[in-house]
Amino acid sequence: MAKVTSYGGASMVTGSCHLVEIHSIKILIDCGMIQGELWHDNYQPFGFDASQIDYLLLTHAHADHIGRVPKLVKEGFRGEIIATEASLDIAYIMLLDSAALLMEEYESQLRKALRRGDEALVQEPLYTKEHVEDVFAQKKRYARYDEKIKIAPFLEISFHNAGHIMGSAYIALHFREENGEEKRVIFSGDLGSKHRLLLNQLTPLSHANTLFIESTYGDREHRNLKESIQEFKDVVIETLQAGGNIVIPSFALERTQEILWLLRQMHQEGLLQNCHVFLDSPLAIEATKIYHKYPFHLNQELGLHVSLGDDPFSFPQLHLTQRRKDSMEINEVEKKAIIIAGSGMCTGGRVLHHLKQRIWNPKNAVVFVGFQVKGTLGRDIVDGEQFIRIYGEEIKVRAKIHTINGFSAHADRLDMLEWIRNIEGLTHVYLIHGEVDKLELFKSYLKENTHSKVHIVEKNETIYF
């Protein structure tokens, strides 16, 4: 029988990594970074022999789905990588940025260790920029949405628009058993909400036997997008009128572009007078360029802007700060500044400096527009911690903290249920990529509303199908 073993993204939100074995073929679906409390598990062995993997299929280019690919290559993977062209373009800049941050952290820890005399205890970075370049020297194949790719006489795969981020896909494996029985297994990657600002919607799935589906928001339904947009605008206007600054910890990919599009609309409505908007993220600046390369991934309105040569992510108040020197100069702006900076969960990057400078001031606001994993600074702030520690300094949280969930790039439980109900022949649903309590709630929800068998996948568990 065919089987899949989940080495990451099982009973947890991050680190997606699923090994599928169909006859003689070994396929790894995603190889993501583990984020939050279990971050150091990234240094642990994979649990399988990387050199034996024939294909690596990437659903999309978020770090929790691609972040350990250089480690995979470093440990012997020499198979073929298959993903959409947009995903591979984005993965390149994301992984280079990740390698730079890993090296920066290593060098910082090494300097401290040298002063203590215990430099031998400092762990080498998980991978370097050279390892990232090795990834893109591997054999690659671009997948087009809805196109069948035959990788063995008994097996074909296809990628379909997941509506999550630029280039994202859910993956179908269609294979024939030795007894001639045909089976179709789906790996959702991350699915997008049907209410999105930039992208075309998630493609319906007609039929499948088995589904492995993400469960990030399996416990809830998102707030209405129009209400979330209005809430965002209200926070911005109120904070600027009070002479405060707004810090937006934002993911470089998708969320930043959505915020820029909204701020452009606010500029056109005359709501951003006498203020400055800083995109303080070299990675987000590079990612935004890729959005211009693939207008056919955008919805009709945005795609038309790009096709006509208009930049929907730019407006007069916007300043792009590539250099660290430019980033530091933002501190001189005392009021009416909107600062978009990474990382989205406040686990590193330039946003830490801006939080240190501004989160203690009650005139200011911090606006979270994305999911915060347990064990991250962002989650601590969202959960109401009164004091946070940044670069060794304890800081009082006095700024107004706002969490606007309606911008989520993930489908909520109703979106996922509607998608699942359209799948003919579905007998088994396996839940992955979610926090344990949310997985339990989503399981109950699906059992009440579908006729499929529902199972929560444990880490390292093998499922036969």
N, C-alpha and C positions, 0 to 999 in steps of 0.2 A: 504493500500500500504506500501511497504518497504520504509524506509527513512534513510538519513544520515544527521547529523548536524556536521559541522566543527567548533570545539572550538579552533583550533590553526592550523597554517600552511595554513590559508586562507587569501589571500591578504597580505601575508608576507612569508618570506623564512623559518623561524624557528618555533619551537613549535608545530609540527604536532600532531594533536589529533582529530580523526574523530569517532563519535559515530554512529554506524549502528544499526538500529532496524528492524528486520525481524520477523514478527508475535510476539511471546513472547520473542524472544532472543535479548539480548543487547550485542553488540560486540564493543569494543573500538579498533580502529586500530591506534597504536602508542600513545605515551604520552610523547612528547618531551619538552625539555627546550627551552624557548624563549630567544634568544640571541640578543645582540645589544641594541638599544635605548630603547626598551620596556622590558628590563630584569626584572624590578620589578613587571611586570605583572605575573611572576611565583608565586608570593605570593597570587594572587587573587583566589577566588573560581573557581572551574572548570566550573561551569554552569550546572552540572549534579550530581546526587547522585552516588558517587563511589561505594557504597555498593550494588547498583542495577546492576552493570556490570557483565555479566556472563562470558565473555571471553575477554582477552587482547591479540591481535595479534600484534607482533612486526616485522616490515619489515626488520629492521637492527639495528645495535648497535651504530650509531652516536648519540651524545648527544641531537641533536635537534629532535630525534625520540624516545629516551628512558629517557631523563633527568629528567622527572617528575614522573616516575613510582614509586619511593619511596614515593612521596607525595600522589600518588593515593592509595597506600597500607596504608599509614598513616591515610588517610581519609576514610578507610573502605572497600576497594576492597578486596574481598575474592574469586574471580573467578579463572578460569584456565588461565595460561599464555601459549601461543603457539608461538614458533619461531624455527628457525633452531638451532641445537646444538651449532654451531660455534657462532651464534649471542648471545646466552645466556652466553656462556663462556666469550665473549668479553664484554657483558653488565655488567657482574659482576665486572670486573676490572675497567671499565669506571665509573660505579656508585660509587664504593669505592673511586676512585680518586676525583670524583665530590663532594662527601660528605666531604672529607678531605679539599678540597679547600673552600667549604662553611664554614666549621668550622674555618679554618685559617682566613678567611675574618671576620667572626663574632668576633673572639678573638682579632683581630687587631682593629676593630671598638670599641669593648668594652674597651680596654685599653685606647684609646683616649677619650672615653666618661667618663671613671672614672676620668680622669684628669680634665675634664670640669664639672663633677658633674651631668651629665645627662644620666647616664647609663641606666635608665629606658626606654629611647627612642630607644635603640639599638634593632633591630629586630633579633629574634632568627633565626638560620640557617634554610633553607627550609627543610632540613632533615639531619640526622646523619648516621654514619656507621651502627648503630643498625637498622635503618629503611631500609637500603640496605639489611642487612641480612634477615629482615622480607620479603622482596620481594622474595628472593630465598628459603624461607621456604613455599611459596605458592605452590599450585598444578601446575605442569608444564608438558608440552608435547612437544617432539621434532618433528618438521616437516621435512620431507625429500622432496627434490625437486621433483615436479610432482606427488607426492603421494596424493590421495584424503583422506580427514579426515571428517568423518560424525559426525556432532555435534547435529543433530536433524533429525527426519524422513524427513523433508522438506528442509534440508540445509546441504551442504558439502562445505568444503573449501580446497584450495590447494595452496602451495607455489612454486614459480618458480624462477629460477636463474635470478636476476636483474643485475648481472655483475657490481655492484657498489663498494662494499667492501666485505671482507670475510664474507660469510654467508648471504649476502643480498638477499632479495626476493621481488617480487611483488606478491600480494595475490588475488586469485580469489574466489569469493563467488557465488556459484551456488545454486539457491533455486527455490522452486515451490510455486507459488501463490495459494490461496484458490480455484481459478477458474481453476487450473491445468496448468496455463501458466508457462513455464520455463524461468528463467532469469539468466544472468551471468554478474556480476559486478566486475570490476578490480580496485584495489588500487595499484598504481605503486610503492609506497615508492619512493626511489631515483633510477633512472635508470643509468646504466653505459655506458660510451662511448664504441663503438666497437673497438676502438684503445686503448688497455690497456696493461700495462707492466706485470702484475702479474696474472690476473684472467681469467677464461673462460668467453666468451662473453655472453651478455644478451640473454636469450632464447626467440625465436619468440613466439608470441601469436596468436593462430589460430582463435579464435572467442570470441566475447563478445557483450553485448548490450550497456553497459555503462562503461565508463572509467574515473577514477579520476587520473589525471597525474600531476606529478611535472613539474615545469616550470622555474627552476633556471636559465637555459641558453636558454630560449625560444626566446631570441632576437638575437642570434648569432650562428656562427659556430666556433668551436675551431680551433686554429692553428694546422697545421699538427704535429703529435707527433714526427716524425723524426726531424723536424725543431726545435721543442721545446727542444728535447734532446740535439741537437747540440748547441742551445743557452745556455742551462744550462752548458754544458761542457766548452763553450767559456768563460762564466762569471767566472767559477771556475778557469780555467787556467790563465786568464788575472789578476784576483785578486791575486792569489798566486804568480805569477811572479812579481807583483808590490809590494810584501811584505805585502799585506793586509790580512784581515780575512773575512770570509764569515759567516754571520748569516742567518740561514734558519728557520723561524718560521714555524713549521710543525705540522700537525695533527698526533697524535700518531698512528692512525689507517690508513693503506693503503698508505697514502702519504709518511710517514717515510720509510716504507718498499720499496717503489718504489725508493726513493732517495738512500737508502742503496744499492739496486741492481745496480743502475747506477754508484755509486761511486766504487763499487766492480769491475765493468767493466773498469772504468777509472784506477783503480789500476792495473788490468791485462794488460792494454795498456801502463803502465809505466808513467801515467800522474799525479800520486799523490806522487811523490818522495819528501822526506824531508818535509812532512806536517803531521798534526795530524787531525783526524776526531773525533769529540766528539758527541756521542748520549747522550744528557743531558736531559733525560726524563725517569724517572722510569716507567711511564705508557707505553711509546713506547717500552721500553725494555720488559715489560711483554706482551704487545700485539704481539710483534715479536715472542715470544715463541709459541703463539697460531697458528701462520702460519705454524709451524713445525708439529702441531697436525693434521692439516687438509690438507694434500697435494693434495687431490682430488678436492679441491676448486681452486687450482692453475692451470695455463695453463700447457701445456705438458712439456715445458722446465723446468720451476720452480719446478713442481711436481716431475720430475725425479731427480733433484738435491736433494730435501728433502728426497725422497724415498731411495736414495742411501747413505743417511747419510751426505751429503754435506750441508753446511749452505750457502745459496745464499745471505745472508744478513750480512756476516762477511768478513773481510779482515784485514791484519796486521796493517794498520794505525788506525783502529777503536778502540776507547776507550769508554766503557760504564760507565757512571757516575751515579751510584745509589744514593750515599750519597750527601747531601748538601755541605759537606766539599770538596768533589771532584769537584763539580760544581764551587765552588768559586775559586778553584785552576786554573781553565781554564783562569782566568783573567791574570795569570802570563805568558801566552803564547802570546808573542807580535806580532807574524806574522805567516803566513801560517797555520792558523787554520780554519777548517770548523766546525761550531757549529750548530747542529740540535737540536732544543729545542721547547717545547710547552709553551704557547698554539699557535695553528695555526693562530688565529686572534689577538694574542698579548693582550688578555684580562686578562691575569694573567700568573702565572707559571714562570719558570726559564728564558724564553726568554727575559723577561723584564730586568733582570739584564744584560744580554749580549747586549741588545740594548743600555742600559744606558752607558755601557762601550765602545761601538764601533760605534754607529750610527753618532757620531759627527766627525769621522775621514774620510776624503775623500779617503783614501787608501782602505777603507773597502767597502763591498757590503752587502746589505740585499736582499735576494732572496725570493719572495713570490711565492708559488707553489699551492695555494689554494684560494678559494673564500673568500672574506672579506665582512662581513655583515656591513651595515650602522650602525654607532654608536660605532664601535670598533676602537681600536688604529690602528690595521692593516689597516683598510679602510682609516683612516686619513693619514697614511704614503703613501699608494698607491695613494691617491688623491692629494699628493704633498704638504702636510703641511710642512712649513719650520721650525717650532718649535713644539716639542711634550713634554708632561709632564709625567715623570715617577717617582713615589715615591716622588711627591711633587717638583721635580726639573725640570725646563724648559731646554730643550736640543735642540741645533741646529742640524738639519738634514743635514749632509754633505756627508754621505756615498752614494754610488750609489745604487739606488733603482730599482730592476728588478721585473717585474711581468710576470711569465711564465704560461700562461693559458692552454697550451696544455696538462698539466698533470691532468686536471680536472677529477675527478671521476664521474662527471655527464655527461650524454648524452647531446649533443648540439641539436639545433632545427632540423637539418637534420637527426641525429640519431633517434630522437623521431618521426619525420614524417615517415621515412622508416618503423619503428616498427608499427606505427599506421596503415599505409596503408595495412599491412598484416593481419589486424584483420577483419574477416568477420562478417557482421551483426551489426557493430558498428553504433549506431544512435546518441549517446550523448557523448560528451567529456567535462569534467569539469576540469578546471584548478585550481590547488592548488600549494602551496609551491613555491612562486615566488614574487619578488618585483613588485609593482603595474604597473610600466611602462613596465616591461618585460612581464607581463601577458597580457597587452593590445597588445603588438607587437606579441606575440605568438598566441593570439586569431585571429588576422588578418591573420597571416601566415597560420594557420590551415584552416580558412574559405576559403582562396584562393586555398588551395591544397588538401582539403578533402571534402566529402559530408556530414560529420557529423555536427550536431548542436553543437556549442561551447559556453560555459558559464564560466565566471570567478566567483568562489565561494567567497562570502563575509564571514567574521568571524561571527559565530553563525547562519549562514544561513542554513535552512533545505531544502534539495533536496529530492523530492519524485521520486521513480523509480519503 
